[in-house]
Amino acid sequence: MILGLRCSNKDYTFAVMDGTKQEPRVIASGNVAFPVGFPKTSSVKWFLQEIETLLASHGIDKIAIKAFEGRTRGSLFVDRIDHEAMVFLAASHRGSRAVFRKVKSTIAKDLGLKGRAHYLRTALDTSVIHAFDDYPEKTQEAILAAWSELA
């Protein structure tokens, strides 16, 4: 099982996938808002517990994080990176080192396309994933990240 994650400053989106690259299956997905008004230490602890629960309840083998591709300065970026660090810590607690941070071009390459981000929109056949177009954009990004790590 693969866990795909897409974090933002206000929430995180996940997709649990199984199968192969040719026959991927979305087992579970969702979008969860970060608690409002928590101090930073409580917020990252909460997120760590959330990820540990996902890992344990789905028997996750690998994690693929859709990496941030925007401006890499400021407190909003730092908050996102701090939360993403908890994914690595949760994986470590389970004895796993299989955590990958991926940008769109890497995802495209790992899905057999040329390493260009726009090929995810223009050349990728998402029809193999039931109702892919019906998922929200953040969920689609989590699915693509997880899908790219399937065998």
C-alpha positions as CSV (number, residue, x, y, z in Angstrom):
1,M,0.0,0.0,0.0
2,I,1.2,3.5,-0.9
3,L,0.2,6.7,0.9
4,G,0.1,9.8,-1.3
5,L,0.1,13.1,0.6
6,R,-0.4,16.7,-0.5
7,C,0.1,19.2,2.3
8,S,-0.9,22.9,2.4
9,N,-0.9,25.4,5.1
10,K,-4.5,24.8,6.1
11,D,-5.0,21.1,5.5
12,Y,-3.6,17.9,4.2
13,T,-5.0,15.6,1.5
14,F,-4.2,11.9,1.3
15,A,-4.8,9.0,-1.0
16,V,-4.1,5.3,-0.1
17,M,-3.5,3.2,-3.2
18,D,-2.9,-0.4,-4.1
19,G,-2.4,-2.3,-7.3
20,T,0.1,-1.6,-10.0
21,K,0.9,1.3,-12.3
22,Q,-1.2,-0.4,-15.0
23,E,-4.1,-1.2,-12.6
24,P,-4.1,1.3,-9.7
25,R,-6.8,1.3,-7.1
26,V,-7.7,4.1,-4.7
27,I,-8.5,2.5,-1.4
28,A,-9.2,5.6,0.6
29,S,-8.8,9.4,0.2
30,G,-9.7,12.5,2.1
31,N,-9.0,16.1,3.0
32,V,-8.4,17.0,6.7
33,A,-8.1,20.6,8.0
34,F,-5.4,21.4,10.4
35,P,-6.7,22.5,13.9
36,V,-7.2,26.2,14.2
37,G,-5.5,28.1,17.0
38,F,-3.1,25.4,18.0
39,P,0.5,26.4,18.9
40,K,3.0,25.2,16.4
41,T,4.2,22.4,18.7
42,S,0.7,21.1,19.2
43,S,-0.1,21.3,15.5
44,V,2.9,19.2,14.3
45,K,2.2,16.7,17.1
46,W,-1.4,16.4,16.0
47,F,-0.2,15.9,12.4
48,L,2.3,13.2,13.5
49,Q,-0.5,11.3,15.2
50,E,-2.7,11.7,12.1
51,I,0.0,10.2,9.8
52,E,0.8,7.4,12.3
53,T,-2.9,6.5,12.4
54,L,-3.0,6.4,8.5
55,L,0.1,4.3,8.3
56,A,-1.1,1.8,10.9
57,S,-4.7,1.5,9.7
58,H,-3.8,0.9,6.1
59,G,-0.5,-1.1,6.4
60,I,1.4,1.5,4.3
61,D,4.7,0.4,2.7
62,K,5.7,3.7,1.0
63,I,4.8,7.3,1.2
64,A,4.9,9.8,-1.6
65,I,4.6,13.5,-0.8
66,K,3.6,15.9,-3.5
67,A,6.3,18.6,-2.9
68,F,5.7,22.3,-2.9
69,E,6.7,23.9,-6.1
70,G,6.1,27.6,-5.3
71,R,8.0,30.3,-3.5
72,T,10.3,28.8,-0.9
73,R,10.5,31.6,1.6
74,G,8.3,32.9,4.4
75,S,6.5,31.5,7.4
76,L,3.8,29.7,5.3
77,F,6.5,27.7,3.5
78,V,8.2,26.9,6.8
79,D,4.9,25.8,8.4
80,R,4.3,23.4,5.5
81,I,7.8,22.0,5.6
82,D,7.5,21.5,9.4
83,H,4.4,19.5,8.9
84,E,5.9,17.4,6.1
85,A,8.8,16.6,8.4
86,M,6.4,14.8,10.6
87,V,5.7,12.3,7.7
88,F,9.4,11.3,7.8
89,L,9.2,10.9,11.6
90,A,6.1,8.8,11.4
91,A,7.7,6.6,8.8
92,S,10.8,6.2,11.0
93,H,8.7,5.2,14.0
94,R,7.3,2.3,11.8
95,G,10.8,1.3,10.7
96,S,10.3,2.6,7.1
97,R,12.7,4.7,5.1
98,A,10.5,4.7,2.0
99,V,9.4,8.3,1.9
100,F,9.7,10.3,-1.3
101,R,9.1,14.0,-1.9
102,K,8.2,14.5,-5.6
103,V,7.5,17.4,-7.9
104,K,5.2,17.1,-10.9
105,S,8.0,16.5,-13.4
106,T,9.3,13.6,-11.3
107,I,5.8,12.2,-11.0
108,A,5.4,12.4,-14.7
109,K,8.7,10.6,-15.3
110,D,7.9,7.9,-12.8
111,L,4.6,7.3,-14.6
112,G,6.4,6.7,-17.9
113,L,6.0,10.1,-19.4
114,K,8.7,12.6,-20.3
115,G,9.9,14.5,-17.2
116,R,7.7,17.5,-17.9
117,A,4.9,18.6,-15.5
118,H,2.5,19.5,-18.2
119,Y,2.4,15.9,-19.4
120,L,0.4,15.0,-16.3
121,R,-2.4,17.1,-17.8
122,T,-1.9,16.5,-21.5
123,A,-0.5,12.9,-21.9
124,L,-1.4,10.8,-18.9
125,D,-4.3,8.4,-19.2
126,T,-6.1,8.7,-15.9
127,S,-9.0,6.6,-17.1
128,V,-7.4,3.6,-15.4
129,I,-8.4,5.2,-12.0
130,H,-12.1,5.1,-11.4
131,A,-13.7,8.6,-11.4
132,F,-10.3,10.4,-11.3
133,D,-11.7,13.5,-12.8
134,D,-14.3,13.7,-10.0
135,Y,-11.7,14.0,-7.3
136,P,-10.8,17.5,-6.1
137,E,-7.5,18.9,-7.4
138,K,-5.6,18.3,-4.1
139,T,-6.8,14.7,-4.0
140,Q,-5.7,14.2,-7.7
141,E,-2.2,15.4,-6.7
142,A,-2.1,13.0,-3.8
143,I,-3.3,10.2,-6.1
144,L,-0.7,11.0,-8.7
145,A,2.1,11.0,-6.1
146,A,1.0,7.6,-4.8
147,W,0.4,6.1,-8.3
148,S,4.0,7.1,-9.3
149,E,5.3,4.8,-6.6
150,L,3.3,1.7,-7.5
151,A,5.2,-1.2,-9.1
